[in-house]
Amino acid sequence: MTSSSEPDRRRILLGAAGAALGAALPLSGARAQELATTAEAQPDSAEADRIAAEFLGGVAPQASGLKLEAPETADNPAAVPLHVVVTEPLAEDLWCEELIVIAERNPLPLACRYRFSAATGAAEVALRVRLIQSMEIRALARLSDGRVLEARAAVESGVGGCGM
Amino acid sequence: MSRPPRIWMSSATPAQGEVVRVRAQMQHVMESGFRLDWNGAPLERNLLTRFEARLNETLLIEWEPGPSISQNPYVEFAFAARESGTLRMLWLDDQGMRLEAEREILVAPA
């Protein structure tokens, strides 16, 4: 870090601090949010339900065998740690084909999709997501025998992390 | 942007069938395409679109992240070590970035 870059850096930091302060003021909060991003939270879980139904393909989900760990409160909504693991015993001839994570109220609720192969021999992932508000997280995993496992977790979040 | 990803592996010399855990974090802006600049113009979407890990040529995991994934995406996965070889990891983004990393895996003979 050279000293000549210091003024630039300071200005950037001040700008960022100003933006953060602006967002924190109750009166200008909505306006600042409106200017900063076009992201809008889903009004309900309809889109999440649609994504889940598409993944399920008519199969009734099994409420055991999949563990989803999420913090009850998101300290930092821009990076909420999630951990998903298939606890159903896997074998050479039984593996997890596909796993999705849905953040119900995010503008685009499908957070991500994983695919595994018979060679993986495990189905365990961890990731970090940004959440626009408090919501329920869902994980769905399809096994090679056609079963779909489901797990849910609710995360409380103070401010949105999607403008990040 | 193209700094090497940070990678941690639970073991580089696992026993046959031992589950190896891998954690990797790379630097990426994960621009969602929803944000506006100071003039109100949308910032161009630039998301990580794909991560994959292979042991030699065998696919272990592929990941398609969406805009809900945090900046500097963190990926953790596990696999059963059934053969020795090279663990190859690959990251791709919306703007053509291609990042690769490798780690050698030596499965201890039974």
Interface residues (C-beta under 8 A of the other chain):
Chain A: L35 A36 T37 T38 A39 A78 A79 V80 H83 A103 N106 P107 L108 P109 L110 A111 C112 R113 Y114 R115 F116 S117 A119 T120 G121 A122 E124 V125 A126 L127 R128 V129 R130 L131 G161 C162 G163 M164
Chain B: G17 V19 R21 R23 S32 F34 R35 L36 G40 P42 L55 T58 L59 L60 I61 E62 W63 E64 P65 G66 P67 S68 I69 S70 Q71 P73 Y74 V75 E76 F77 A78 F79 A80 R82
